[in-house]
Amino acid sequence: MKPTNTPLWATLAVAAVRAASLTDVKHIVLFMQENRAFDHYFGTMAGVRGFGDPNVQVNDDGYTVFEQ
């Protein structure tokens, strides 16, 4: 094989894009716990629209979905 000047990260990035399909999925993990929502597990993670969401739903009574 002839060597190239392509960086390794670029080669791996292209390979990862080409390999992405549903047949590549090996495991699906589902978290379930009584009286717990997505935000209880992931609401404070970066990049997640959770507790800090500026567009949070406000119910008819004036409270947000995070207030009980």
N, CA, C and O of each residue as an XYZ file, in Angstrom:
272
protein
N       0.832     -1.175      0.000
C       0.000      0.000      0.000
C       0.882      1.246      0.000
O       1.871      1.320      0.730
N       0.520      2.200     -0.809
C       1.299      3.420     -0.950
C       0.983      4.393      0.190
O      -0.192      4.674      0.427
N       1.986      4.919      0.904
C       1.733      5.858      1.998
C       1.155      7.176      1.472
O       1.454      7.601      0.356
N       0.326      7.805      2.298
C      -0.262      9.100      1.935
C       0.060     10.121      3.013
O       0.554      9.778      4.087
N      -0.222     11.358      2.714
C      -0.014     12.431      3.686
C      -1.292     12.757      4.442
O      -1.344     13.757      5.158
N      -2.323     11.932      4.296
C      -3.590     12.165      4.982
C      -3.430     11.871      6.469
O      -2.926     10.809      6.835
N      -3.853     12.804      7.341
C      -3.757     12.555      8.784
C      -4.636     11.368      9.185
O      -5.682     11.129      8.583
N      -4.210     10.648     10.181
C      -4.944      9.474     10.642
C      -6.354      9.833     11.081
O      -7.292      9.090     10.794
N      -6.526     10.969     11.780
C      -7.859     11.351     12.259
C      -8.825     11.553     11.096
O     -10.007     11.229     11.218
N      -8.347     12.082      9.970
C      -9.218     12.302      8.811
C      -9.640     10.972      8.200
O     -10.788     10.812      7.786
N      -8.731     10.035      8.144
C      -9.053      8.712      7.611
C     -10.082      8.020      8.485
O     -11.029      7.422      7.975
N      -9.905      8.096      9.801
C     -10.846      7.463     10.721
C     -12.212      8.135     10.679
O     -13.235      7.459     10.781
N     -12.241      9.453     10.530
C     -13.517     10.177     10.476
C     -14.318      9.753      9.262
O     -15.528      9.553      9.366
N     -13.678      9.612      8.120
C     -14.366      9.177      6.900
C     -14.841      7.743      7.058
O     -15.959      7.421      6.657
N     -14.025      6.883      7.628
C     -14.412      5.486      7.829
C     -15.606      5.384      8.767
O     -16.492      4.558      8.548
N     -15.643      6.209      9.807
C     -16.754      6.169     10.759
C     -18.053      6.601     10.096
O     -19.103      6.021     10.372
N     -18.005      7.601      9.232
C     -19.211      8.071      8.546
C     -19.727      6.997      7.606
O     -20.935      6.769      7.540
N     -18.862      6.349      6.896
C     -19.275      5.314      5.948
C     -19.865      4.097      6.650
O     -20.725      3.423      6.084
N     -19.427      3.805      7.859
C     -19.855      2.591      8.555
C     -21.153      2.777      9.340
O     -21.694      1.802      9.860
N     -21.658      3.993      9.436
C     -22.823      4.255     10.277
C     -24.111      3.752      9.633
O     -24.523      4.244      8.582
N     -24.737      2.776     10.264
C     -26.048      2.288      9.839
C     -26.677      1.543     11.008
O     -26.003      1.236     11.992
N     -27.958      1.255     10.898
C     -28.640      0.541     11.980
C     -28.069     -0.856     12.197
O     -28.145     -1.385     13.305
N     -27.512     -1.448     11.176
C     -26.935     -2.785     11.347
C     -25.673     -2.750     12.203
O     -25.231     -3.789     12.694
N     -25.089     -1.563     12.385
C     -23.896     -1.431     13.228
C     -24.224     -1.338     14.713
O     -23.323     -1.438     15.545
N     -25.493     -1.150     15.062
C     -25.889     -1.039     16.466
C     -25.761     -2.406     17.123
O     -26.326     -3.391     16.649
N     -25.016     -2.453     18.212
C     -24.806     -3.714     18.929
C     -25.677     -3.815     20.172
O     -26.170     -4.893     20.502
N     -25.870     -2.692     20.866
C     -26.627     -2.708     22.114
C     -27.494     -1.462     22.216
O     -27.114     -0.389     21.747
N     -28.644     -1.609     22.823
C     -29.493     -0.484     23.186
C     -29.743     -0.609     24.677
O     -30.205     -1.646     25.154
N     -29.438      0.446     25.407
C     -29.616      0.432     26.855
C     -30.779      1.360     27.182
O     -30.802      2.512     26.751
N     -31.732      0.859     27.937
C     -32.904      1.630     28.324
C     -32.910      1.768     29.837
O     -32.933      0.771     30.558
N     -32.889      3.012     30.320
C     -32.948      3.268     31.754
C     -34.405      3.394     32.162
O     -35.142      4.196     31.588
N     -34.824      2.622     33.135
C     -36.188      2.731     33.643
C     -36.150      2.686     35.162
O     -35.528      1.805     35.755
N     -36.817      3.636     35.776
C     -36.941      3.650     37.222
C     -38.243      4.367     37.543
O     -38.539      5.407     36.956
N     -39.004      3.831     38.449
C     -40.302      4.400     38.774
C     -40.172      5.851     39.218
O     -39.298      6.199     40.012
N     -41.056      6.687     38.690
C     -41.124      8.110     39.032
C     -39.842      8.877     38.713
O     -39.500      9.827     39.416
N     -39.151      8.484     37.687
C     -37.954      9.205     37.250
C     -38.105      9.529     35.768
O     -38.622      8.725     34.992
N     -37.650     10.711     35.390
C     -37.748     11.149     34.007
C     -36.353     11.299     33.407
O     -35.341     11.108     34.082
N     -36.329     11.642     32.128
C     -35.075     11.875     31.424
C     -34.209     12.876     32.184
O     -33.004     12.673     32.332
N     -34.825     13.956     32.665
C     -34.064     15.002     33.345
C     -33.453     14.546     34.661
O     -32.431     15.093     35.076
N     -34.036     13.576     35.320
C     -33.434     13.063     36.554
C     -32.080     12.416     36.264
O     -31.162     12.488     37.082
N     -31.964     11.789     35.104
C     -30.707     11.140     34.739
C     -29.754     12.083     34.007
O     -28.564     12.135     34.319
N     -30.283     12.829     33.030
C     -29.425     13.560     32.103
C     -29.666     15.068     32.079
O     -29.042     15.764     31.278
N     -30.542     15.594     32.923
C     -30.953     16.994     32.855
C     -29.872     18.023     33.065
O     -30.038     19.171     32.651
N     -28.769     17.659     33.692
C     -27.704     18.632     33.941
C     -26.495     18.435     33.029
O     -25.501     19.147     33.169
N     -26.562     17.490     32.107
C     -25.433     17.241     31.205
C     -25.327     18.349     30.161
O     -26.337     18.916     29.744
N     -24.106     18.651     29.745
C     -23.883     19.663     28.714
C     -24.512     19.214     27.400
O     -24.416     18.044     27.028
N     -25.149     20.135     26.705
C     -25.736     19.832     25.410
C     -27.118     19.221     25.468
O     -27.694     18.904     24.428
N     -27.663     19.049     26.658
C     -28.990     18.449     26.823
C     -29.987     19.546     27.163
O     -29.711     20.406     27.999
N     -31.138     19.517     26.518
C     -32.192     20.484     26.852
C     -32.930     19.945     28.066
O     -33.958     19.281     27.935
N     -32.411     20.230     29.225
C     -32.974     19.699     30.462
C     -33.402     20.800     31.400
O     -34.174     21.681     31.019
N     -32.907     20.759     32.627
C     -33.315     21.713     33.656
C     -33.052     23.168     33.265
O     -33.803     24.054     33.671
N     -32.017     23.427     32.497
C     -31.681     24.796     32.123
C     -32.292     25.246     30.809
O     -31.884     26.279     30.279
N     -33.243     24.520     30.266
C     -33.849     24.843     28.975
C     -34.592     26.181     29.054
O     -35.524     26.314     29.847
N     -34.197     27.179     28.242
C     -34.875     28.477     28.292
C     -36.280     28.436     27.691
O     -37.059     29.366     27.898
N     -36.615     27.391     26.958
C     -37.925     27.270     26.314
C     -38.767     26.186     26.973
O     -39.494     25.465     26.289
N     -38.677     26.067     28.284
C     -39.373     25.014     29.010
C     -40.892     25.203     28.920
O     -41.389     26.328     28.864
N     -41.607     24.092     28.907
C     -43.071     24.130     28.841
C     -43.649     24.696     30.138
O     -43.247     24.305     31.234
N     -44.595     25.619     29.995
C     -45.302     26.174     31.148
C     -46.730     25.651     31.101
O     -47.423     25.803     30.095
N     -47.165     25.036     32.190
C     -48.509     24.463     32.262
C     -49.564     25.549     32.438
O     -49.234     26.709     32.686
N     -50.834     25.167     32.309
C     -51.948     26.110     32.436
C     -51.972     26.817     33.792
O     -52.461     27.941     33.896
N     -51.445     26.161     34.833
C     -51.451     26.771     36.165
C     -50.290     27.751     36.378
O     -50.147     28.312     37.465
N     -49.464     27.959     35.348
C     -48.362     28.906     35.432
C     -47.050     28.312     35.881
O     -46.025     28.993     35.849
N     -47.051     27.055     36.301
C     -45.827     26.390     36.740
C     -45.180     25.662     35.567
O     -45.861     25.215     34.644
N     -43.846     25.551     35.619
C     -43.150     24.802     34.572
C     -43.288     23.311     34.831
O     -43.734     22.890     35.898
N     -42.900     22.523     33.843
C     -42.981     21.070     33.988
C     -42.015     20.549     35.048
O     -42.136     19.402     35.479
N     -41.051     21.381     35.477
C     -40.090     20.949     36.480
C     -40.585     21.166     37.905
O     -39.984     20.664     38.855
N     -41.675     21.908     38.059
C     -42.211     22.188     39.394
C     -43.374     21.249     39.691
O     -44.183     20.949     38.812
N     -43.449     20.790     40.932
C     -44.536     19.880     41.310
C     -45.326     20.465     42.441
O     -46.287     19.850     42.905
